[in-house]
Amino acid sequence: MAEIEALPEPSARLVPEPLPAVSLVVPVFNEESTLEEVYRRSVRALESVGKPYEIIVVDDGSTDGTWALVERLNADDANVRAVRLKRNFGQHPAMHAGLTRARGDIVVTMDGDLQNSPADLPKLIAAVDTGADVASGRRAARDDSWGRTLPSKLVNGMLRRFTGVRIADFGCAFNAYSRSAIEPVLGVIGKQKFTKALVLSAGASVVEVELEHRAREGRSRYGPLRLLRLALHVLAGFWPQPIQWAGVLLGALCSLLAAAAGVWGLAFWILNDDFPGLLFLSGLVLGVLAVQGFILALVGEYLGRIQRDVEGRPLYTIDQELE
């Protein structure tokens, strides 16, 4: 009797794995000291949600041992995917690299410095599960110096004014998005900062979720000059027709200064028979120059964007990718 040949058991590697329901995107830059703790807390929080998940770590050109740690996490945990950029391109291009690779219906973005607690992940995921397009993190009792919080309040106020979206904290990177809210603006993310503002300005519904917050260990990467450039970016990216408005402001300001100088000078001339023309002329010239400097800075932002689009430079280049 012929022996019946049994078919071999299929290899586990050939069985398609279910797509994750939640994708956690974590851009990192020189976060060797905190990344492993971020990973442990994130896994604990994601496991409690009870949905299949993936963690996508994007190494934005770290120069310490961050990538070696990422490789080890990837080798030990099949849920960890990783991308390494060839150099430091910045937080928002790194965020784009992670978002384009996210496969979950809910995509969560989080920094790797432990300023926000991964234990808050279930709250953000639940907010999107209940129907919101965006669960916007709001840093409660923010533990930062006034040098960081004051410029942040200014930028938040500008974004509320220009986008028409009344949320408290545009700058918090710890947010959850539905896939349907992210996909329409994916081509702009990275070129334009403030991913949350882009998604919300496209009409996505939002609910704010209060999160824990702690001060960053070590020196912040957002110094005064970088925060000023960020404010200019907001003006150029979210304020329609800023040059026209700046021109109106310049004209009105100069008109008021000229009228004030004329009235004051006339009164001083009548009362003292001596008009201090050079003093008021100097103040007027300095005021005009200050406003012109602001306009030139804004024009420079526009020219930089036009140059990048014309040259077609890539947002980033990939050095290595771990699946």
C-alpha positions as CSV (number, residue, x, y, z in Angstrom):
1,M,0.0,0.0,0.0
2,A,1.4,3.4,-1.0
3,E,2.3,5.6,1.9
4,I,0.2,8.8,2.0
5,E,2.4,11.8,2.0
6,A,1.4,14.3,4.6
7,L,1.5,18.0,3.7
8,P,4.0,19.9,5.8
9,E,2.7,22.2,8.5
10,P,2.8,25.9,7.4
11,S,5.6,27.9,8.8
12,A,4.6,30.5,11.4
13,R,6.4,33.1,9.3
14,L,4.0,32.4,6.4
15,V,0.9,33.1,8.4
16,P,-0.1,36.7,7.9
17,E,-0.3,38.6,11.1
18,P,-3.3,40.8,11.8
19,L,-2.8,44.5,11.2
20,P,-2.3,46.5,14.4
21,A,-5.3,48.6,15.6
22,V,-3.0,51.1,17.3
23,S,0.3,52.6,16.0
24,L,2.5,54.5,18.4
25,V,5.0,56.7,16.7
26,V,8.0,57.9,18.8
27,P,10.6,60.2,17.2
28,V,13.8,60.2,19.2
29,F,17.1,62.1,19.1
30,N,19.8,61.2,21.6
31,E,17.3,59.6,24.0
32,E,19.5,56.7,25.2
33,S,18.8,57.5,28.8
34,T,15.0,57.4,28.6
35,L,14.0,55.3,25.6
36,E,14.0,51.9,27.4
37,E,11.8,53.3,30.1
38,V,9.5,54.8,27.5
39,Y,9.3,51.4,25.8
40,R,8.5,49.5,29.1
41,R,5.8,52.0,30.2
42,S,4.3,52.1,26.7
43,V,4.0,48.4,26.4
44,R,2.3,48.2,29.8
45,A,-0.2,50.8,28.8
46,L,-0.9,49.4,25.3
47,E,-1.3,45.9,26.7
48,S,-4.0,47.2,29.0
49,V,-6.0,48.6,26.1
50,G,-6.4,45.0,24.7
51,K,-5.9,45.9,21.0
52,P,-3.1,44.7,18.7
53,Y,-0.5,47.4,18.5
54,E,2.9,48.4,17.0
55,I,5.5,50.8,18.2
56,I,7.4,52.7,15.5
57,V,10.6,54.4,16.7
58,V,12.2,57.0,14.4
59,D,15.8,57.8,15.2
60,D,16.4,61.3,14.0
61,G,20.1,60.9,13.5
62,S,21.1,60.2,17.1
63,T,24.8,60.4,17.9
64,D,24.7,58.4,21.2
65,G,23.7,54.8,21.8
66,T,20.1,55.3,20.9
67,W,20.1,53.2,17.7
68,A,21.9,50.3,19.4
69,L,19.1,50.3,22.0
70,V,16.4,50.5,19.3
71,E,18.0,47.5,17.5
72,R,17.9,45.5,20.7
73,L,14.2,46.4,21.3
74,N,13.4,45.4,17.7
75,A,15.1,42.0,18.1
76,D,13.3,41.3,21.4
77,D,9.8,42.4,20.5
78,A,8.0,41.8,17.2
79,N,5.7,44.8,17.8
80,V,8.7,47.2,17.5
81,R,9.5,48.7,14.1
82,A,12.2,51.3,13.6
83,V,13.6,53.8,11.1
84,R,16.9,55.5,11.3
85,L,17.4,58.8,9.4
86,K,20.8,59.6,7.9
87,R,21.2,62.8,9.9
88,N,19.2,65.0,12.2
89,F,16.3,66.4,10.0
90,G,14.1,67.7,12.9
91,Q,11.2,66.5,14.8
92,H,8.5,67.0,12.2
93,P,10.2,65.2,9.3
94,A,10.9,62.4,11.7
95,M,7.2,62.4,12.7
96,H,6.3,62.1,9.0
97,A,8.6,59.1,8.6
98,G,6.7,57.4,11.4
99,L,3.2,58.4,10.3
100,T,3.7,57.1,6.7
101,R,4.6,53.7,8.1
102,A,1.8,53.5,10.7
103,R,-0.7,50.8,9.9
104,G,-3.2,51.2,12.8
105,D,-6.6,52.8,12.6
106,I,-5.6,54.9,15.6
107,V,-2.2,56.6,15.4
108,V,-0.6,58.1,18.5
109,T,2.4,60.4,18.5
110,M,4.6,60.8,21.6
111,D,8.0,62.2,22.3
112,G,10.7,59.9,23.8
113,D,11.8,62.1,26.7
114,L,9.3,61.1,29.3
115,Q,7.9,64.6,29.7
116,N,4.5,63.0,29.1
117,S,3.6,59.8,30.8
118,P,2.9,56.7,28.6
119,A,0.3,55.7,31.2
120,D,-2.0,58.2,29.6
121,L,-2.1,56.2,26.3
122,P,-5.4,54.5,27.1
123,K,-7.1,57.8,27.7
124,L,-6.1,59.1,24.3
125,I,-7.0,55.9,22.5
126,A,-10.4,55.8,24.2
127,A,-11.2,59.3,23.2
128,V,-10.7,58.4,19.5
129,D,-12.6,55.2,20.0
130,T,-15.6,57.1,21.1
131,G,-15.8,59.1,17.9
132,A,-13.4,62.0,17.9
133,D,-11.0,62.4,15.0
134,V,-8.3,63.8,17.2
135,A,-7.6,63.4,20.9
136,S,-5.6,66.5,21.7
137,G,-3.2,66.2,24.7
138,R,-3.3,69.1,27.1
139,R,-0.4,69.4,29.5
140,A,-1.9,70.0,33.0
141,A,0.1,71.9,35.5
142,R,2.9,72.3,33.0
143,D,6.3,71.8,34.7
144,D,8.5,74.1,32.6
145,S,10.3,77.4,33.1
146,W,8.6,80.7,32.1
147,G,11.1,81.0,29.3
148,R,9.4,78.0,27.7
149,T,5.8,78.5,28.8
150,L,5.5,82.2,27.8
151,P,6.5,81.7,24.1
152,S,4.3,78.6,24.0
153,K,1.3,80.6,25.2
154,L,2.1,83.2,22.4
155,V,2.3,80.5,19.7
156,N,-0.9,78.8,21.0
157,G,-2.8,82.1,20.9
158,M,-1.6,82.7,17.3
159,L,-2.7,79.2,16.2
160,R,-6.1,79.6,17.9
161,R,-6.6,82.9,16.1
162,F,-5.5,81.7,12.6
163,T,-7.0,78.2,12.6
164,G,-10.2,79.0,14.4
165,V,-9.8,75.9,16.6
166,R,-10.3,76.6,20.3
167,I,-8.0,74.2,22.1
168,A,-5.5,75.1,24.8
169,D,-2.3,73.3,23.8
170,F,-1.2,73.0,20.1
171,G,2.4,72.3,21.1
172,C,1.8,69.0,23.0
173,A,3.2,66.2,20.8
174,F,1.3,63.5,22.8
175,N,-1.9,63.1,20.7
176,A,-4.1,60.4,19.1
177,Y,-5.5,60.6,15.6
178,S,-7.9,58.5,13.5
179,R,-6.4,57.3,10.3
180,S,-9.1,59.1,8.3
181,A,-8.0,62.4,9.9
182,I,-4.3,61.9,9.2
183,E,-4.4,60.7,5.6
184,P,-5.7,63.9,3.8
185,V,-2.8,66.0,5.2
186,L,0.0,63.4,5.1
187,G,1.7,65.1,2.2
188,V,2.0,68.4,4.1
189,I,3.2,67.0,7.4
190,G,6.9,67.5,7.8
191,K,7.0,70.5,5.4
192,Q,4.7,72.3,7.7
193,K,5.2,72.2,11.5
194,F,2.3,71.7,14.0
195,T,0.8,68.4,12.8
196,K,-2.1,68.8,15.1
197,A,-3.0,72.3,13.8
198,L,-2.8,70.9,10.2
199,V,-5.2,68.1,10.9
200,L,-7.6,70.3,12.9
201,S,-7.6,73.1,10.3
202,A,-8.8,70.5,7.7
203,G,-12.0,70.1,9.7
204,A,-11.3,67.2,12.0
205,S,-13.3,66.9,15.2
206,V,-11.3,67.2,18.4
207,V,-11.6,66.4,22.1
208,E,-9.0,67.6,24.7
209,V,-7.5,65.1,27.1
210,E,-5.7,66.3,30.2
211,L,-2.3,64.7,30.6
212,E,0.5,64.5,33.2
213,H,3.5,66.6,32.5
214,R,7.0,66.8,33.9
215,A,10.0,69.0,33.2
216,R,12.5,67.8,30.7
217,E,15.8,66.4,32.1
218,G,18.7,68.3,30.7
219,R,18.6,71.3,28.4
220,S,15.6,72.0,26.2
221,R,16.2,72.0,22.5
222,Y,13.8,74.9,22.0
223,G,15.9,78.0,22.8
224,P,14.6,81.6,22.4
225,L,15.9,81.9,18.8
226,R,14.3,78.6,17.7
227,L,11.0,79.7,19.4
228,L,11.1,83.0,17.4
229,R,11.6,81.0,14.2
230,L,8.7,78.8,15.2
231,A,6.5,81.9,15.6
232,L,7.5,83.1,12.1
233,H,6.6,79.7,10.8
234,V,3.2,79.9,12.3
235,L,2.6,83.3,10.7
236,A,3.7,82.1,7.3
237,G,1.9,78.8,7.5
238,F,-1.4,79.6,9.1
239,W,-2.0,83.4,8.7
240,P,-3.7,84.2,5.3
241,Q,-2.2,87.2,3.5
242,P,0.2,88.2,6.2
243,I,2.1,90.6,4.0
244,Q,-1.0,92.7,3.4
245,W,-1.8,92.8,7.0
246,A,1.8,93.7,7.9
247,G,1.6,96.5,5.3
248,V,-1.6,97.9,6.9
249,L,0.0,97.7,10.3
250,L,3.1,99.5,9.1
251,G,1.0,102.3,7.5
252,A,-1.2,102.7,10.5
253,L,1.7,102.7,12.9
254,C,3.7,105.2,10.9
255,S,0.7,107.4,10.5
256,L,0.1,107.4,14.3
257,L,3.7,108.1,15.0
258,A,3.8,110.9,12.5
259,A,0.6,112.5,13.9
260,A,1.9,112.2,17.5
261,A,5.2,113.7,16.6
262,G,3.6,116.6,14.8
263,V,1.2,117.4,17.6
264,W,3.9,117.0,20.3
265,G,6.4,119.0,18.3
266,L,3.9,121.8,17.6
267,A,3.0,122.1,21.2
268,F,6.6,122.0,22.3
269,W,7.5,124.6,19.7
270,I,4.7,126.9,20.8
271,L,5.5,126.6,24.5
272,N,9.3,126.6,24.3
273,D,10.0,128.1,21.0
274,D,12.2,125.1,20.2
275,F,11.2,121.9,18.3
276,P,13.3,118.7,19.1
277,G,13.1,117.4,15.5
278,L,16.1,115.1,15.5
279,L,14.9,113.2,18.6
280,F,11.5,112.4,17.1
281,L,12.8,111.7,13.7
282,S,15.2,109.1,15.2
283,G,12.4,107.4,17.0
284,L,10.2,107.3,13.9
285,V,13.0,105.9,11.8
286,L,13.8,103.2,14.4
287,G,10.1,102.2,14.6
288,V,9.9,101.9,10.8
289,L,13.1,99.8,10.6
290,A,11.8,97.4,13.3
291,V,8.6,96.8,11.4
292,Q,10.5,96.4,8.2
293,G,12.8,93.9,9.8
294,F,9.8,91.8,10.9
295,I,8.4,91.9,7.3
296,L,11.7,90.9,5.8
297,A,11.9,87.9,8.3
298,L,8.5,86.8,7.2
299,V,9.4,87.2,3.5
300,G,12.5,85.1,4.2
301,E,10.3,82.3,5.5
302,Y,8.2,82.3,2.4
303,L,11.3,82.4,0.1
304,G,12.8,79.4,2.0
305,R,9.6,77.4,1.4
306,I,9.6,78.3,-2.3
307,Q,13.2,77.3,-2.6
308,R,12.6,73.9,-1.0
309,D,9.6,73.2,-3.2
310,V,11.3,74.3,-6.4
311,E,14.4,72.2,-5.6
312,G,12.3,69.2,-4.6
313,R,14.6,68.3,-1.7
314,P,13.5,65.2,0.2
315,L,12.2,65.8,3.7
316,Y,14.6,63.1,5.0
317,T,16.7,60.2,3.8
318,I,16.6,56.7,5.4
319,D,19.7,55.1,6.6
320,Q,18.2,51.9,7.9
321,E,14.8,50.3,8.6
322,L,13.9,47.5,10.9
323,E,10.7,45.6,10.4
